[in-house]
Amino acid sequence: MPKTDVLIVGSGSAGIFAATWLTLFRIPFTMLESRPGPLKTGQADGVQGCDGAHSTVRRSLNYHMLGDSTDTVWGVMDIYPITNFPDIRRKCTIHSSAGNLVIIPREGGSLVRFYIQLPAGSSPKNTTLDDLHAAARAIFAPSYSMDFAATSWWSTYAIGQRLADHFHADLRVFLTGDACHTHSPKAGQGMNVSLQDGYNIGWKLSSVLSGLSPASILSSYVLERSKTAADLIAFDRELTQLFARQEGYEGEFAQYFTRSGRYMAGFTARYEDSLVTDLAGSEERVATGFSSILQHLISRFTPSGQDPDSIIEPLLVLSSPFLSMSDALIPELFTPVTGKWRMRDLHKTYVDDEHYNNGHGHAYEKYGVDAEEGAVVIVRPDQYVAKVLRFGDVEGVEALFKGSELARSRKFVS
């Protein structure tokens, strides 16, 4: 294999998202995949271990997965059910003397996912699809019938929650996804959190290799995602216990699913301060929203020859009445000339007011921003809020970018 800037081992969700960022920055990389397909195909400056729970990269580093597992075995299958059960298109749990089952409606209006707790003594290796079908029928019986027009996918697993003892080696080799955290697959936890891992390391590694950011920002991947993984495993333990028992009170299951949705989307993540996050320097009572940063910072951190919004994209949300606004009142910072045709970009300014076509978003109210004071919010490439400041706090904005971005004297890969 020829030398490459980045070697990505595994083409799962974390690997694909990391590769997406490298592609956007035109950073050369090679992706290795052992499964059949077009990715079959040394030496590399950086390696990402995205190769799953049995990670070869992790084992080659002699790193270990710490945690525990249970004897409880669950089956999961995506099916097209033929049934008279009335809530087949609703998220719900069923508890019966024959076992427990979780229903998750899938996309398309017909596909449904079943998670089925299998009887004690079951083995994932010895369980068949017929076993899953029979278990599901027994749980619904005798009140409801259950048959299957088709099964598009199925699997079995023993629940285990484990965390790698290290997430990196010398900030050159990084573990992501199931290679560094394993848990039950319920509620899309594995894929969604792995996507966030890949997105997190992807934009940071791309920024470093393109000369935009110092290598020191890479340590924030370990700081941020190791804590997120530990939080995920703790949450998974609670969720697994809930699925296996009756509700403690009415609505408990619905509350957990609401929490899981926010968790899987990354809305509950709270990162410690680093070069790319500064909550300590944020104005806590100025809530989140979108606003501007100053022109000299844009030009200072934008490589020569690149569009002015290629590194730092300013968005403006105004509280002024819509009918009183004029393009002439909007600073040039928010109407940059960009793209192949060198046209003004008119999609960076928003007015938080009633609109004849789109209604009213009430952004200031929902985000808790005082319209008289305004706010400046710095959002990272992975959509995490890095810092919240009072409008006009130039020093506060500059302080964050000084640590995470390099001045434009560095070469930009194009």
N, C-alpha and C positions, 0 to 999 in steps of 0.2 A: 504494500500500500504506500503510495507516495506521501510525502510530508504535507501536513495540512495545518491550518491555524487552529481549528477546533475539531475534535473527534467526538461525535455524539454516538454513544452506544445504546441502541434501542430506539424504535420509532413509535413509542407510545405517546400519550398526550403531552407529557413533559418534554419529550424530545422534539416533537413536532412544533410546539410553541417556541421552544428555544431556537429551533432552526428558522422559524418565521422571522424572528428578530435579526438573526445573523444575515438572512437574505435581504431584509430591508436595508441593512447597513453594508451590504455587499462584502461580508466577511466570508472568506473561503472556509468550508467545513466539509467533513465526510461523515455520513451516517452509516453505521453498521447495524444490520438486522439479520438475525439467524433464521427467522421464519421465512417461508417461501414468499416470493414476490420480487418487485423490481429493486429492492434495497439490499441486495445480497452482498452488494459489495459490498510498521510505520512509526510514523512519528508525528506527534502533534504538540502544539504549544499549550493546549488546554484540552481536557477531557471531561465530558459530562456522562455520568452513569445514569442512564434512563432505562435500564434493562430489567426492571421489574423486581419482584420479591426475591427471586433467586439470583440476584445481580452478580455477574461475573466480575464486574469492576469492583464492587464492594469486597468480594471474596479475595481478589488479587491484592487488595490493600490490607487484608487480614482484619477488616472491621467486622463487627458483630451486631446482630439485632438483639436488643434487650427488651424483655417484656414477658408476656404469658399468653397461653392459649387455653381453650376449654375443650371438653369432649362434645360439646353441642355442635351438631351438624345441621346446616341449612341447605336447602335447594333453592335455586332461583331459575325462573323460566319466563320467557316472553311468549305469550300465547294469544290465540284468537279464540276466546271462550264462547261456548254455546250454553247459556244458563238462564235461569229465571231469577237469579239473585238481583235485587233491585239496585244495589249500590256498586255494581261492577265498574262503573266509571267514576268512582270516588276513592280517594285515599282513605283506607280504613284497615283495621285489624279485626280478625276473627279468632276467638278463643273457644275451643271446644274440647271435649274429652278425647278427641282424636288428634289434637295438636293445635298449633298456632299458625296463622297465615296472615301475611300483609299484602294488601292490594295497592298497586301503584298504576294508575292509568297512564298509558304511553301516548305518543303522538299519533295522529291519523284518525282518531275516533273509534278504532276497533281493537288495537293492540293493547294488551294489559300485561304488566309484570306481576308475578307472584313470588313472594319470599315464603318458603315453607319450612317450618321447624320439623326436622325428621325425628323419628323415634330414637330413644336412647340405644346406643350400641351401633348406630348406623355408621358407615364408613364412606367418605367421599368417593373413594376409588371404586367401590363396589355398587354404588347407587346408580340405577338406570333411569331413563326418562319415564318408563312405565311406572317405576316406583314413585316418581314425583306426581304423575297423573293420579295414581291410586291414592296417595296421601291427600291431595287436594280434594278429590271426590269425597273421601271419608270425612274431611273437616266440614264440608258443606252439607253433608247428609245428616239427618234425613229431611231437613226442612227445604233444601234447595238441590236442584240437579246441577251437575257440572260436567260438561264434555268439552272437547277441544277440536276445533276445525283444523288448526295447525299449530305447531310450535316452531317459532323462528330461531330460538336460541335457548340453551339451558346449561346449567353448571351446578356443581355442589361445592361446598367449602366448610371447613371447620373454622370457627371464629378464633382469631388471634390478634392481639394488639401489641405491636413491637415497634421499637424506635432504634435507629442506628446509633452506635456509640460515638460516631464521628460523621459529619456531613461533608467534609472536604479533606484534601491532602495538599498542604502547602499553597492553598488558594490557586491550585492548578488543576486539580481533579475535584469535581463536584458531584455529589449524589443527589438525585431528584426523584420525586414520585415514590413508587413502591420500593425502589432501591433503598430508601431510607426511612420509610414509614409504612406499616401494613396494618390493616383493620378490616372490619366487615365491609362488604360492598354496598350496604344499604344506602339509599337516598343519594346515590351518585357521588359518595364521598371521595372514592379513589380518583376518579377521572377529574372532578372539579378541582380538588386540592393539588393534584399533579399538574394540571394546566397552570395553576397559579405559580407553582414551583418553576416550571419552564419559562413562564412569562417574566418572573422575577429575575432569574439568573440570565435570561436571554438579553434583556435590554441593558443590563449592567455589563455583561461581557462584551456586547456589541459596542457599547460606549467606550470601554477601555481599549479594545482592539482597534477601533477607528481613531483613537487619539483624542476623543472628546472628554474623557474622564480619567482620573488617576486610578491605578490598580487597587488602591486602598478601599474603593467602594465595594469591592467584591466580598469583603468580610461581612457586609450588611446582609448578604444572602443567607449566610449561616445564622446570624443573629436573628433574622426575621423568620425564616422558614422553619428552623428547628423548634422555635417556640410555637409556631402555628401547628406543626406536626404533633407536638406534645398536647396542645389544647384539643386537637382533633381526636386523639386517642382517648382522652378523658371524656369527651363528648360521646364518642362511639360506645364507650362502656355504658353510659347512661341510656343511650338509644337502644342498645342491644337488650338491656334489662327490661326496658319498657315494652319492646316488641314481644317479649317472652312472658308477659304477665297482664293481668287485667288493669285497667285504668285505676289510679288511686282516687281520682275525682273526675267528674264530667268535664271533658274538654282538655284533659292532660295530653292526650295523644295529638290533638290539633295544635296545642301550644308547642310541642316538641317539633312537629313538622314545620311550623312557622320558623322556629329557631334554626332548624337544619337548613331551610332554604336560605336564610340570611347568612348562615355560616358557610355553606357551600359557595355562595356568591362572593365571599370575602368581606362582607359588610361588617362582620364582627372582629376582624383582625385589628389588633392594636400593637404596632411595632414600637420597640424602644428607639430612642433617639440615636442617630448615626449621621454620617456625612450626607445622607439623602433623606433624612427625616429630622424635623426640629419641632417637636410638640412643646418642649419646654419654652421655646421662644415664641410660641403661638399665643394669640389672644383667645382664650377659651370662650369668652362670652360673645365673640364674633363668630357665629356659626358658619357652616360650610356654604359655599356658593361658588360663583365664578366671577372673576374681575380681571383687572389689568396689571401688568408690570411695566416697567419703564423702558423707553426706547434704547437707552445706552446699554442696558444689560442685554437686550436682544442682539445688538450689533457686536457687543464684546464677546459673546459666546457662540456666535454663528460663524462657521468657517467661510472663508472668502469664496465667492462664486456660488454659494448656496442660497436658496430662497430664505427671506428673513424669518419665516415661520418654521424652518426645517428642524430646528433644535428646540426652541422655546415658542410655543404657540399661544399668543394672547387672545383671550375671549372676553368680551365686554357684555355685561348684563345691566341694562339701564332700568331705572324705576320711573323715568319720565313718561308722561302721557304719550301714547303712540302718535296721535295726530299732531302733536307739537314738534315731532322729531324731523330733522332734515339731515341728509347725507353730509351736508357742509359742516354740521356740528360734530361729526365723528372724527376723532384724531386719525391721522394717516397710519398710526401704529396698528389700528384695527381694520384697515383696508389695504393690506400690503399687495404689491404687484408681484405675482408668482406664476409659476408654471411655464409650459412651453410657449404659450401665446402671450406671456407677460401682461396678463389682465389683472385688474383689481379684484381681490377676493372680498366679496360682499357677504360672506357667511360667518363672520366672526362677531357680529353685533346682534344682540337680542334685546327686545323691549318687553319688560314685565308689565304688560297692560292688556286690556281687552282688545282682541283683534277680530275683525269681521270674519276671518277665515279659520282661525285656530283657537278661538276662545281666550281664556286667561290662565296662565300657568301658575300665578301666585308664587313665583320662585322666592322672592324676598321673604315672604311669610313662611313658606315651608322650610327654607334653610335657616330661618331665624336671623336674617341680616337686617340691621337697622338701615332703612333707606336714607336717613340723614347722614350716617357715618360711612356706610359702604364697607367693603372688605376686600382683601386680596387673598386669594387661595392658590397655593402652589400644588399642582397635582402631578405626580410622577407618571412615567410612561406606563406603569402597571396599574394606573388609576387610583393609587393610594394617595391620600391627602398628606403631603409632606409638611406643610406649614400653613397656618392661618394668621393673617396680619391685618392691622388697621390700614385703611386706604391711605396711601402716601408714605408708608414705611419703607423707603428705598433701602435703608441700611439692612433692615431685616430680610428683605428679598435677596440683596446682594450677598449677605452672609451665607445663605444656604447654597447659592450657586458657586461661591468661591470654593467650597469644600467638595462639591460633587462634579463640577465641570471645569475643564481647562480653557484658558483663553485661546482665541482663534489662531494663534501662532502655530499650533500643532497641526500636522497634516491631516486632512480628512480623506478617507478612502472613498473614491467615487468610481 
